Amino acid sequence: MAGYAAECARHVLPIFESNRPADPRCREAVYAAAMFASGGQRSKSLRDSAWAANKAAREVDAAAARHAARAAAHAAAAAYLHPLADAHQVKHILGAGAHAARAVELSVSDNERAGAENLEHARLRATSTVVAVLERYPAAPLGGGRVGELLRDLDASLRR
């Protein structure tokens, strides 16, 4: 799950970095998620990188950069998915993809078609393992504004 989330977040890192070029926190969170997915240990540094990317999201002014940072935070947090059959766990699996899609939308003048295209790329990145794990959980929860809509759209497309 962390590897999938890292892939979803990786391609929107430039959106964050164009606003905060000297800030490594989001790239470090995506890197930490990718390292975990490659067999690394779940550690305090992984959790710290998720919190740091969340803090970066709060500190940046541009909305697109904020969502790119949240995608990075969700990537690192994906390592903390637990087996409790709770719809909110779907955010650990798909949150990076939903925030990445919103970052793309906002980076091109709030263009929902760009977000939909990004979700299609996220759907295509999902392995059969991602889908099998996702199907262990209830559908994505209601609410969450536009990111919640994107989350539910991605969830529904992967469950088909």
Accessible surface in RSA format (square Angstrom, percent):
REM  Atomic radii and reference values for relative SASA: ProtOr
REM  Chains: A
REM  Algorithm: Lee & Richards
REM  Probe-radius: 1.40
REM  Slices: 20
REM RES _ NUM      All-atoms   Total-Side   Main-Chain    Non-polar    All polar
REM                ABS   REL    ABS   REL    ABS   REL    ABS   REL    ABS   REL
RES MET A   1    47.22  24.5  17.61  11.7  29.60  70.5  17.61  15.0  29.60  39.2
RES ALA A   2     3.26   3.0   0.97   1.5   2.29   5.2   0.97   1.4   2.29   6.1
RES GLY A   3    22.79  28.1   0.00   N/A  22.79  28.1  20.81  57.1   1.98   4.4
RES TYR A   4    15.71   7.3   4.94   2.8  10.77  28.0  10.40   7.8   5.31   6.5
RES ALA A   5     0.27   0.3   0.07   0.1   0.20   0.5   0.27   0.4   0.00   0.0
RES ALA A   6     0.95   0.9   0.95   1.5   0.00   0.0   0.95   1.3   0.00   0.0
RES GLU A   7    78.36  45.0  76.17  57.6   2.19   5.2  29.28  56.6  49.08  40.1
RES CYS A   8     0.83   0.6   0.83   0.9   0.00   0.0   0.55   1.4   0.28   0.3
RES ALA A   9     0.37   0.3   0.13   0.2   0.23   0.5   0.13   0.2   0.23   0.6
RES ARG A  10    93.05  39.1  89.51  45.6   3.54   8.4  47.42  64.8  45.63  27.7
RES HIS A  11    73.92  40.4  51.18  35.6  22.74  58.2  58.40  60.2  15.52  18.1
RES VAL A  12     0.47   0.3   0.47   0.4   0.00   0.0   0.47   0.4   0.00   0.0
RES LEU A  13     1.78   1.0   1.78   1.3   0.00   0.0   1.78   1.3   0.00   0.0
RES PRO A  14    78.66  57.3  72.29  65.9   6.37  23.2  75.16  62.1   3.51  21.8
RES ILE A  15    32.05  18.2  28.03  20.9   4.02   9.7  31.92  23.0   0.13   0.4
RES PHE A  16     0.10   0.0   0.10   0.1   0.00   0.0   0.10   0.1   0.00   0.0
RES GLU A  17    38.04  21.8  35.48  26.8   2.55   6.1  18.34  35.5  19.69  16.1
RES SER A  18    89.18  75.4  50.22  67.0  38.96  89.7  49.90 106.3  39.28  55.0
RES ASN A  19    65.51  45.2  39.43  38.1  26.08  62.8   7.83  18.8  57.68  55.8
RES ARG A  20    73.80  31.0  70.38  35.9   3.42   8.1  22.51  30.8  51.29  31.1
RES PRO A  21   113.56  82.8  84.53  77.1  29.03 105.5  85.85  70.9  27.71 172.2
RES ALA A  22    99.63  91.6  67.62 104.4  32.01  72.8  79.06 111.3  20.58  54.5
RES ASP A  23    16.19  11.3   9.55   9.5   6.64  15.7  12.10  28.5   4.09   4.1
RES PRO A  24    72.14  52.6  66.27  60.4   5.87  21.3  71.96  59.4   0.19   1.2
RES ARG A  25    45.21  19.0  44.52  22.7   0.70   1.7  28.58  39.1  16.64  10.1
RES CYS A  26     0.21   0.2   0.21   0.2   0.00   0.0   0.21   0.5   0.00   0.0
RES ARG A  27   112.94  47.4 112.44  57.3   0.50   1.2  53.47  73.1  59.47  36.0
RES GLU A  28    92.92  53.3  89.93  68.0   3.00   7.1  37.14  71.8  55.78  45.5
RES ALA A  29     0.00   0.0   0.00   0.0   0.00   0.0   0.00   0.0   0.00   0.0
RES VAL A  30     2.83   1.9   2.83   2.6   0.00   0.0   2.83   2.5   0.00   0.0
RES TYR A  31   136.09  63.5 133.07  75.7   3.02   7.9 102.13  76.8  33.96  41.9
RES ALA A  32    21.39  19.7  15.40  23.8   5.99  13.6  19.43  27.4   1.95   5.2
RES ALA A  33     0.00   0.0   0.00   0.0   0.00   0.0   0.00   0.0   0.00   0.0
RES ALA A  34    22.80  21.0  20.97  32.4   1.83   4.2  21.99  31.0   0.81   2.2
RES MET A  35    90.16  46.7  89.66  59.3   0.50   1.2  72.45  61.6  17.71  23.5
RES PHE A  36    55.10  27.6  48.35  30.0   6.75  17.6  49.01  29.7   6.09  17.4
RES ALA A  37    53.42  49.1  15.05  23.2  38.38  87.3  22.65  31.9  30.77  81.5
RES SER A  38    95.56  80.7  52.85  70.5  42.71  98.4  34.51  73.5  61.05  85.5
RES GLY A  39    62.27  76.8   0.00   N/A  62.27  76.8  37.58 103.1  24.68  55.3
RES GLY A  40    33.29  41.1   0.00   N/A  33.29  41.1  24.17  66.3   9.12  20.4
RES GLN A  41   151.12  84.5 135.18  98.8  15.94  38.0  52.98 112.8  98.15  74.4
RES ARG A  42   128.25  53.8 100.23  51.1  28.02  66.7  14.13  19.3 114.12  69.2
RES SER A  43    45.27  38.3  34.57  46.1  10.70  24.6  39.70  84.5   5.57   7.8
RES LYS A  44   155.25  75.7 142.03  87.1  13.22  31.5 117.86 106.1  37.39  39.8
RES SER A  45    78.72  66.5  69.81  93.2   8.91  20.5  49.91 106.3  28.81  40.4
RES LEU A  46     4.87   2.7   4.34   3.1   0.53   1.3   4.87   3.4   0.00   0.0
RES ARG A  47   112.43  47.2 112.39  57.3   0.05   0.1  30.19  41.3  82.24  49.8
RES ASP A  48    61.53  43.1  57.13  56.9   4.40  10.4  26.57  62.5  34.96  34.9
RES SER A  49    14.62  12.4   9.36  12.5   5.26  12.1  14.39  30.7   0.22   0.3
RES ALA A  50     9.14   8.4   9.14  14.1   0.00   0.0   9.14  12.9   0.00   0.0
RES TRP A  51   157.46  63.2 154.30  74.7   3.16   7.4 144.48  77.0  12.98  21.1
RES ALA A  52    29.86  27.5  24.34  37.6   5.52  12.6  29.55  41.6   0.31   0.8
RES ALA A  53     0.00   0.0   0.00   0.0   0.00   0.0   0.00   0.0   0.00   0.0
RES ASN A  54    47.87  33.0  46.92  45.3   0.95   2.3   4.60  11.1  43.27  41.8
RES LYS A  55   103.97  50.7 103.97  63.8   0.00   0.0  47.16  42.4  56.81  60.5
RES ALA A  56     0.00   0.0   0.00   0.0   0.00   0.0   0.00   0.0   0.00   0.0
RES ALA A  57     0.74   0.7   0.74   1.1   0.00   0.0   0.74   1.0   0.00   0.0
RES ARG A  58   161.18  67.7 128.39  65.4  32.79  78.1  67.61  92.4  93.58  56.7
RES GLU A  59    74.25  42.6  49.41  37.4  24.83  59.1  35.94  69.5  38.31  31.3
RES VAL A  60     7.99   5.3   3.18   2.9   4.81  11.6   4.24   3.7   3.75  10.2
RES ASP A  61   138.52  97.0 116.66 116.1  21.86  51.7  39.11  92.0  99.41  99.1
RES ALA A  62    37.53  34.5  26.30  40.6  11.23  25.5  36.39  51.2   1.14   3.0
RES ALA A  63    38.13  35.1  31.28  48.3   6.85  15.6  31.28  44.0   6.85  18.1
RES ALA A  64    12.93  11.9  10.96  16.9   1.97   4.5  10.96  15.4   1.97   5.2
RES ALA A  65     0.00   0.0   0.00   0.0   0.00   0.0   0.00   0.0   0.00   0.0
RES ARG A  66    64.19  27.0  64.19  32.7   0.00   0.0  11.32  15.5  52.87  32.0
RES HIS A  67    23.92  13.1  23.92  16.6   0.00   0.0   8.34   8.6  15.58  18.1
RES ALA A  68     0.25   0.2   0.00   0.0   0.25   0.6   0.00   0.0   0.25   0.7
RES ALA A  69     0.00   0.0   0.00   0.0   0.00   0.0   0.00   0.0   0.00   0.0
RES ARG A  70    71.47  30.0  71.47  36.4   0.00   0.0  12.50  17.1  58.97  35.7
RES ALA A  71     0.00   0.0   0.00   0.0   0.00   0.0   0.00   0.0   0.00   0.0
RES ALA A  72     0.00   0.0   0.00   0.0   0.00   0.0   0.00   0.0   0.00   0.0
RES ALA A  73     2.76   2.5   2.15   3.3   0.61   1.4   2.44   3.4   0.33   0.9
RES HIS A  74    44.82  24.5  43.90  30.5   0.92   2.4  25.78  26.6  19.04  22.2
RES ALA A  75     0.00   0.0   0.00   0.0   0.00   0.0   0.00   0.0   0.00   0.0
RES ALA A  76     0.00   0.0   0.00   0.0   0.00   0.0   0.00   0.0   0.00   0.0
RES ALA A  77    23.85  21.9  23.41  36.1   0.44   1.0  23.85  33.6   0.00   0.0
RES ALA A  78     2.92   2.7   0.03   0.0   2.89   6.6   0.08   0.1   2.84   7.5
RES ALA A  79     5.60   5.2   0.00   0.0   5.60  12.7   1.59   2.2   4.01  10.6
RES TYR A  80    42.10  19.7  33.53  19.1   8.57  22.3  31.88  24.0  10.22  12.6
RES LEU A  81    36.05  20.1  18.84  13.5  17.21  43.3  18.84  13.2  17.21  46.3
RES HIS A  82    68.53  37.5  66.88  46.5   1.65   4.2  48.30  49.8  20.23  23.5
RES PRO A  83   126.10  91.9 103.23  94.1  22.87  83.1 107.32  88.6  18.78 116.7
RES LEU A  84   114.26  63.6 106.84  76.4   7.41  18.6 113.66  79.8   0.60   1.6
RES ALA A  85    68.88  63.3  45.94  70.9  22.94  52.2  46.16  65.0  22.72  60.2
RES ASP A  86    47.96  33.6  43.02  42.8   4.94  11.7  11.89  28.0  36.08  36.0
RES ALA A  87    20.99  19.3  18.36  28.3   2.63   6.0  18.36  25.9   2.63   7.0
RES HIS A  88    98.58  53.9  94.97  66.0   3.60   9.2  63.00  64.9  35.58  41.4
RES GLN A  89    13.60   7.6  13.60   9.9   0.00   0.0   0.00   0.0  13.60  10.3
RES VAL A  90     0.00   0.0   0.00   0.0   0.00   0.0   0.00   0.0   0.00   0.0
RES LYS A  91    82.42  40.2  82.42  50.6   0.00   0.0  40.61  36.6  41.81  44.5
RES HIS A  92    44.93  24.6  44.28  30.8   0.65   1.7  23.79  24.5  21.14  24.6
RES ILE A  93     0.36   0.2   0.03   0.0   0.33   0.8   0.03   0.0   0.33   0.9
RES LEU A  94     0.00   0.0   0.00   0.0   0.00   0.0   0.00   0.0   0.00   0.0
RES GLY A  95     2.65   3.3   0.00   N/A   2.65   3.3   2.65   7.3   0.00   0.0
RES ALA A  96     0.27   0.2   0.12   0.2   0.15   0.3   0.12   0.2   0.15   0.4
RES GLY A  97     0.49   0.6   0.00   N/A   0.49   0.6   0.14   0.4   0.35   0.8
RES ALA A  98     0.00   0.0   0.00   0.0   0.00   0.0   0.00   0.0   0.00   0.0
RES HIS A  99    19.68  10.8  19.68  13.7   0.00   0.0   8.61   8.9  11.07  12.9
RES ALA A 100     0.22   0.2   0.22   0.3   0.00   0.0   0.22   0.3   0.00   0.0
RES ALA A 101     0.00   0.0   0.00   0.0   0.00   0.0   0.00   0.0   0.00   0.0
RES ARG A 102    35.05  14.7  35.05  17.9   0.00   0.0   0.00   0.0  35.05  21.2
RES ALA A 103     0.00   0.0   0.00   0.0   0.00   0.0   0.00   0.0   0.00   0.0
RES VAL A 104    29.42  19.4  29.42  26.6   0.00   0.0  29.42  25.6   0.00   0.0
RES GLU A 105     0.00   0.0   0.00   0.0   0.00   0.0   0.00   0.0   0.00   0.0
RES LEU A 106    43.25  24.1  25.11  18.0  18.14  45.6  25.13  17.6  18.12  48.8
RES SER A 107    56.83  48.0  22.03  29.4  34.80  80.2  20.77  44.2  36.07  50.5
RES VAL A 108    71.33  46.9  60.84  55.1  10.48  25.3  67.76  58.9   3.57   9.7
RES SER A 109   108.75  91.9  74.65  99.6  34.10  78.6  49.87 106.2  58.88  82.5
RES ASP A 110    79.79  55.9  63.97  63.7  15.83  37.4  22.22  52.3  57.58  57.4
RES ASN A 111    54.53  37.6  47.68  46.1   6.85  16.5  11.51  27.7  43.01  41.6
RES GLU A 112   103.60  59.5  97.68  73.9   5.92  14.1  28.18  54.5  75.42  61.6
RES ARG A 113   172.64  72.5 164.09  83.6   8.55  20.3  61.94  84.7 110.70  67.1
RES ALA A 114    17.00  15.6  12.76  19.7   4.23   9.6  14.81  20.9   2.19   5.8
RES GLY A 115     0.00   0.0   0.00   N/A   0.00   0.0   0.00   0.0   0.00   0.0
RES ALA A 116    55.26  50.8  47.95  74.0   7.31  16.6  49.78  70.1   5.48  14.5
RES GLU A 117    97.32  55.9  93.43  70.7   3.89   9.3  37.36  72.3  59.96  49.0
RES ASN A 118     9.48   6.5   7.42   7.2   2.06   5.0   2.72   6.5   6.76   6.5
RES LEU A 119    15.25   8.5  14.52  10.4   0.72   1.8  14.75  10.4   0.50   1.3
RES GLU A 120    74.33  42.7  71.53  54.1   2.80   6.7  41.22  79.7  33.11  27.0
RES HIS A 121   102.52  56.0 100.93  70.2   1.59   4.1  60.75  62.6  41.77  48.6
RES ALA A 122     0.49   0.4   0.49   0.8   0.00   0.0   0.49   0.7   0.00   0.0
RES ARG A 123    82.40  34.6  77.84  39.7   4.56  10.9  10.65  14.5  71.76  43.5
RES LEU A 124   114.24  63.6  84.77  60.6  29.46  74.1  87.89  61.7  26.35  70.9
RES ARG A 125    73.98  31.1  52.95  27.0  21.02  50.1  32.40  44.3  41.58  25.2
RES ALA A 126    18.20  16.7   0.18   0.3  18.02  41.0   0.18   0.3  18.02  47.7
RES THR A 127    78.06  55.5  70.37  71.3   7.69  18.3  74.37  99.9   3.70   5.6
RES SER A 128    96.08  81.2  80.35 107.2  15.72  36.2  54.40 115.9  41.67  58.4
RES THR A 129    84.99  60.4  81.12  82.2   3.87   9.2  51.29  68.9  33.70  50.9
RES VAL A 130     5.48   3.6   5.48   5.0   0.00   0.0   5.48   4.8   0.00   0.0
RES VAL A 131    34.70  22.8  34.70  31.4   0.00   0.0  34.70  30.2   0.00   0.0
RES ALA A 132    52.27  48.1  44.22  68.2   8.05  18.3  47.65  67.1   4.62  12.2
RES VAL A 133    17.68  11.6  17.68  16.0   0.00   0.0  17.68  15.4   0.00   0.0
RES LEU A 134     0.00   0.0   0.00   0.0   0.00   0.0   0.00   0.0   0.00   0.0
RES GLU A 135    95.56  54.9  71.35  54.0  24.21  57.6  23.49  45.4  72.07  58.8
RES ARG A 136   170.56  71.6 143.67  73.2  26.89  64.0  56.93  77.8 113.63  68.9
RES TYR A 137    13.78   6.4   8.04   4.6   5.74  14.9   3.51   2.6  10.28  12.7
RES PRO A 138    61.29  44.7  47.92  43.7  13.37  48.6  60.60  50.0   0.69   4.3
RES ALA A 139    62.91  57.8  51.99  80.2  10.92  24.8  51.99  73.2  10.92  28.9
RES ALA A 140     9.63   8.9   0.09   0.1   9.53  21.7   0.09   0.1   9.53  25.3
RES PRO A 141    21.35  15.6  12.69  11.6   8.66  31.5  20.09  16.6   1.26   7.8
RES LEU A 142   161.75  90.1 137.08  98.1  24.67  62.0 137.26  96.4  24.49  65.9
RES GLY A 143    43.73  53.9   0.00   N/A  43.73  53.9  36.98 101.5   6.76  15.1
RES GLY A 144    62.10  76.6   0.00   N/A  62.10  76.6  38.10 104.5  24.01  53.8
RES GLY A 145    53.53  66.0   0.00   N/A  53.53  66.0  43.02 118.1  10.51  23.5
RES ARG A 146    52.01  21.8  41.98  21.4  10.03  23.9  26.23  35.8  25.78  15.6
RES VAL A 147    25.31  16.7  24.70  22.4   0.61   1.5  24.70  21.5   0.61   1.7
RES GLY A 148     5.30   6.5   0.00   N/A   5.30   6.5   5.19  14.2   0.11   0.3
RES GLU A 149    80.76  46.4  78.99  59.8   1.77   4.2  24.08  46.6  56.68  46.3
RES LEU A 150     1.06   0.6   1.06   0.8   0.00   0.0   1.06   0.7   0.00   0.0
RES LEU A 151     7.39   4.1   7.39   5.3   0.00   0.0   7.39   5.2   0.00   0.0
RES ARG A 152    60.80  25.5  57.27  29.2   3.53   8.4  28.53  39.0  32.26  19.6
RES ASP A 153    76.21  53.4  69.46  69.1   6.75  16.0  18.16  42.7  58.05  57.9
RES LEU A 154     0.77   0.4   0.06   0.0   0.71   1.8   0.77   0.5   0.00   0.0
RES ASP A 155     3.80   2.7   3.80   3.8   0.00   0.0   0.00   0.0   3.80   3.8
RES ALA A 156    45.34  41.7  38.85  60.0   6.49  14.8  43.75  61.6   1.59   4.2
RES SER A 157    24.40  20.6  16.34  21.8   8.07  18.6  14.32  30.5  10.08  14.1
RES LEU A 158    10.47   5.8   4.02   2.9   6.46  16.2   5.87   4.1   4.60  12.4
RES ARG A 159    66.83  28.1  45.44  23.2  21.39  50.9  31.68  43.3  35.14  21.3
RES ARG A 160   218.25  91.6 152.10  77.5  66.15 157.5  99.76 136.3 118.49  71.8
END  Absolute sums over single chains surface
CHAIN  1 A     7661.3       6219.0       1442.3       4342.1       3319.2
END  Absolute sums over all chains
TOTAL          7661.3       6219.0       1442.3       4342.1       3319.2
